[in-house]
């Protein structure tokens, strides 16, 4: 099953005001947000949902997909994450997570119920290992989330840490992000 369509491969960002310009929202930078990075905005409710799911099993890795949009405002592209879908049919082990065919099928069925309908990245846990991308994680990023605006989120539910990762040229590096609060 193909993860993205030809439309996604050529997708241009949709024009939308950046969350920092909305007076109804509070936006807080988390970690160092470099000016050269693609800004990542994640809604607080969504991040809390991801963290809660990440804590449901600390003996094996869990995962899912980040749903939202790829936008541009005043010629500056950004990613906004406002929903999360767990890969409840994925295969977790103590030191790896695999998106199975059944997991992708389930995710795509549930994605149809979400208005934004766009996979902007993926999430998985590293219980007790810290936040980094392993060679297996890089394989997933390289082969399934390889568009310049697709990101990864790693959560260590035992150490209570998390890190975002984004493309910088041909490499994926950790980065800061913005927390969007209402």
C-alpha positions in Angstrom: 0.0 0.0 0.0 1.5 3.4 -1.0 1.7 5.8 1.8 1.4 8.9 -0.2 -0.2 9.7 -3.5 1.4 11.5 -6.4 -0.5 14.6 -5.3 1.3 14.6 -1.9 4.7 14.3 -3.6 4.0 17.5 -5.5 1.9 19.2 -2.9 2.5 22.9 -2.4 1.8 24.5 0.9 -1.6 26.0 1.4 -1.7 29.7 2.4 -2.8 30.1 6.0 -1.9 32.6 8.7 0.7 31.3 11.0 -0.5 30.5 14.6 1.7 33.1 16.2 -0.4 35.8 14.5 -3.7 34.6 16.0 -4.5 36.6 19.1 -6.8 33.8 20.4 -3.8 31.5 20.7 -0.8 31.4 22.9 2.3 30.0 21.2 5.4 29.0 23.1 8.7 27.9 21.7 10.0 24.6 23.1 13.8 23.9 22.9 15.8 25.9 20.5 13.9 26.9 17.3 16.5 27.8 14.7 15.5 30.5 12.2 16.6 28.2 9.3 14.3 25.4 10.4 10.8 24.7 9.0 8.6 25.9 11.9 6.7 23.0 13.5 3.5 24.0 15.4 1.8 21.3 17.5 -1.5 21.9 19.4 -1.3 21.3 23.1 -4.2 18.9 23.1 -2.6 16.8 20.4 0.8 16.7 22.2 -1.0 15.6 25.5 -2.8 12.9 23.6 0.5 11.6 22.1 2.3 11.7 25.5 -0.7 9.8 27.2 -0.6 7.2 24.5 3.2 6.9 24.8 2.8 6.1 28.5 0.3 3.2 27.9 3.1 0.6 27.4 6.6 1.3 28.6 7.9 -2.2 27.8 7.7 -1.8 24.0 7.8 0.9 21.4 4.5 2.4 20.2 3.9 4.6 17.2 1.4 6.5 15.1 1.1 9.4 12.6 1.0 13.1 13.0 -1.9 14.7 11.1 -2.3 18.4 10.2 -1.2 20.6 7.3 1.6 22.0 5.3 1.1 25.7 5.1 2.7 29.0 4.0 2.3 32.5 5.4 4.1 35.5 3.9 6.3 33.2 1.8 7.4 31.2 4.9 6.3 27.5 4.9 5.4 25.7 8.2 3.9 22.5 9.5 0.9 22.5 11.9 0.0 19.3 13.8 -3.6 19.2 15.1 -4.4 15.5 15.3 -2.9 12.2 16.0 -3.7 8.6 15.0 -2.0 5.8 16.9 -0.9 2.8 14.9 -2.8 0.4 17.0 -2.1 -2.5 14.6 1.6 -1.7 14.4 4.2 -4.1 15.7 6.1 -2.9 18.8 9.1 -4.6 20.4 11.4 -3.5 23.2 13.7 -1.7 20.8 11.7 -1.2 17.5 8.4 -0.3 16.0 7.1 -1.4 12.6 4.1 0.0 10.7 2.5 -3.2 9.4 0.3 -3.4 6.3 -2.7 -3.7 8.7 -1.6 -0.7 10.6 -1.4 1.4 7.4 -4.8 0.2 6.3 -6.3 1.1 9.6 -4.6 4.5 9.7 -5.8 5.4 6.2 -9.4 4.3 7.1 -9.4 6.6 10.2 -7.6 9.4 8.3 -10.8 9.7 6.2 -12.6 10.8 9.3 -10.3 13.8 9.9 -10.9 17.1 8.1 -7.2 17.9 7.6 -6.5 14.5 6.1 -2.7 15.0 5.7 0.1 13.0 7.2 2.7 15.5 8.2 4.9 13.0 10.1 5.1 10.1 12.5 5.6 9.4 16.2 7.1 6.6 18.1 8.5 5.8 21.5 11.9 4.9 22.8 11.2 3.6 26.4 14.4 4.2 28.5 16.6 4.8 25.4 16.3 8.6 25.0 15.3 10.6 22.0 17.1 9.9 18.7 16.5 8.3 15.4 17.9 4.8 15.1 18.9 3.3 11.7 15.5 1.6 11.6 13.8 4.9 12.3 15.9 6.6 9.6 14.6 3.8 7.2 11.0 4.8 8.0 11.8 8.5 7.6 13.7 8.0 4.3 11.1 5.7 2.8 7.7 6.8 4.1 8.1 10.4 5.4 10.7 11.7 2.9 9.1 15.0 1.9 10.9 18.1 3.0 8.1 19.1 5.4 7.4 15.7 7.0 8.7 15.4 10.6 9.3 12.8 13.3 8.5 12.9 17.0 10.2 10.6 19.4 9.0 10.3 23.0 10.8 8.5 25.8 7.9 7.9 28.3 10.3 6.6 31.0 12.6 9.7 31.0 9.7 12.1 30.2 11.5 13.5 27.2 10.6 14.2 23.6 12.2 15.5 20.5 11.1 16.5 17.0 13.2 15.8 14.0 13.0 17.4 10.5 14.8 17.3 7.2 17.8 19.5 6.7 19.0 18.9 3.2 19.5 15.1 2.9 19.8 14.6 6.7 17.3 14.5 9.5 18.2 16.5 12.6 16.5 17.2 15.9 14.9 20.6 16.3 12.7 22.8 18.5 9.0 23.4 17.9 6.1 25.6 18.9 3.4 24.6 21.4 0.0 26.1 20.4 -2.3 26.7 23.4 -5.9 28.0 23.4 
